Amino acid sequence: MSRIIYRHNQVDRFVVGTVGEPGERTFFLQVISSASSNCIALEKSQVQALVERLQMMIRELRRNKLANMDQLNQPAVRDDAQLEYPITEDFRAGVIAIAYEQGNQHIDIQVQALAEEEFSELVEEGEEDPDLDTPDLLMASLTIAQVRGFCERALNVVSAGRVPCPFCGIPLNPEGHLCPRANGYRR
């Protein structure tokens, strides 16, 4: 089976959303452009790590004056609308890479499908091994304002889950949990 590469050069929508109840949510990255629409399943920890790295990249762009100040000072383009239905998972995210393109002042995000151990690193377009079934790849190019809006929404989506236990920090289920800090007593 040959590799599918989904390209989104001018992104209309790049958002994270969830399906399901807190504690049982599935996270999706939805990317929509004039080219196509894709939904990628992610883990909550992948969303958190992506937001951290994107925020760090924007700070570095500002600190090192690598991006145009007009671009850096634009207000965040925030999209708070629900995910568009139907939600059809194209693949589950494995490796995620980000890069800054100074020429067009965009941040490029690549998400490679979860695959076997031999694909623990991103396989760039054109570097595919014809003897191996190279994982699918999503490529999206976003403005800095779009990235900042994505980060704001993603942080809200991640924090909208279960409330953490005030004693141990483990998320509470509606029926409570066995708290390790309370010697196993139910909280």
N, C-alpha and C positions, 0 to 999 in steps of 0.2 A: 504494500500500500504506500503510495507516495505522500510526501509531506504536503500539508495544506498551510499556506501562509495567508493570514488575514491582514490586509493593509488598510489603515485609517490615517490618511495624510492630513485631512482637515476634519477634526473631530467635532461633531455637534453635541455629543453626549459622552461623558466618561464618568460613570458613577458607580458607587458600591451600594448595594441594597441587600436585604435579607428576605428569606421566605421561611415561615415557620414561627413557632413560639419561642420566647427566650429559653435558652438551655438546649433547644433542639433546632436552632436556626441554621440555615445554609446561607453562606455569603456568596454573592454573585457580583462580578465586575461586568457592567454592561457598557459596551462601546458602540456608538452609533455614528455613522458618517454617511455621506452621500453614496459611498461605495457599498456599504453593507451594515449589518447589525450583528453583534456577537455577544454571547453571555459566557463568561468563564467562571467556574466554581472555584472558590478560594477558601482557605482556612482563616479564621479570625486572626490568628497570629501573623499570617501573610499580609493581611490588610494593615495591621498595626506596624509591621516592619516597613511596608511600602510607604506609609505616611511618614514615619520617622526619617527614612532616607530622602524622601522628596523634600521635606522641610529642611533637612540638613543641606541638601543641594542648593536650595534657594538662599539659605544663609551664606553659603560659600560663594555663590554667584554675586551676592551683594558685597560681601567682605572683600573679595578679590576683584571687584569691578569688571566681571566677565560679561555681564548682561547690561543692556541699555537701561538706564535708570527709569526711563519712561515705562518700559516693560515691567520693571520690578515694582513700580509704584502704582500700577493699575489696580483697581479694586478686584477682589476675587470674583470670579464668575461662578456663582453657586447655583446648583441645580438641586432643588429639594423635592422634585416630583418623584412619584413612585416609579419603580422599574416598569418598563413597558412589557406588556404581555403579548403573546405567550413567551414564557421564559424557557428557552431550550438550551440546555448546556452543550456548548461546542466541545469543551474539554475541561479537565481539572488542572489548575495551575501547578506547575512544578517550579522551574527556575524563572525568576523575574530579574530583568536588568533595566537600568535607567542610564541615560546619557544626555548631555546637553549639546545641542547643535548651535554653535555661536553664529553661524551664517544666517540662519532664519530665526534665531532667538526662541527656539522651541525645545521642550524637553521630550525626548523620545523614550517611550516605555515599551519593552518587549516582554511578553509573557509566553513561556514555552510550556507545552503540555507536560504533565507528570509522566515520567517514563522510567524505564529500567535504570539500573545503576550506571551503565556506561554513558548516560546522558545527565550527569550530575552538574554539568556546566552548560551554558547557553551555546547552541549550535547556530552560528550566524548563517544568514542566507548565502548560499553558494558554497558552504563548507560541508554540505551533507555528504555522508558516506553512502555510496550506492548499494553497498552490501548490507546496510543496517536500515531499519525502519525508523527514520528520524522523526521525533515528535513534532506535532503541529506548532505553529508560532503565530502569535498575534502581535502586530506592530502598530503603535499609535503615536502620533505627534501632536503635542499639546502646547498651548501658550502657557506662560508662567501664571497668568491670571486663572486659567482653567485648572492648573495643577493646585493652586492655592484653594480654589473652590472645592476641588475634589477632596483635599486634605480636611477641610472644615466639615464637609458632610461625612466623610469616612469616620472621623473621630466621634461624631454624634451617633452614627450607626453602631459603632463598636461599644460605646458607653450605654446604649439603650437596652442592653441585655439585663441579666439578673443582677439584683443588688448584692454587693459583697457583704459577707458576714463582718460585723464591726470588730469581732475578736480575732479571726484568723485570715480574713480576706478572701476566702473561698466563696464562689457565688452561691447564694441561697436559692434552694428550690422552693416552690410555693408551700410544700409541706415541711420545710426546714431542712437541716442536715446534721450529721454527727460531727460536731466541732472538735478538732484535735486540741485546741487550746482549752476546751472545757472538759478534757479527759473523756471524750466520747459522748458526752451528754448532748441531747438534741437541743438545737437552737432554733 
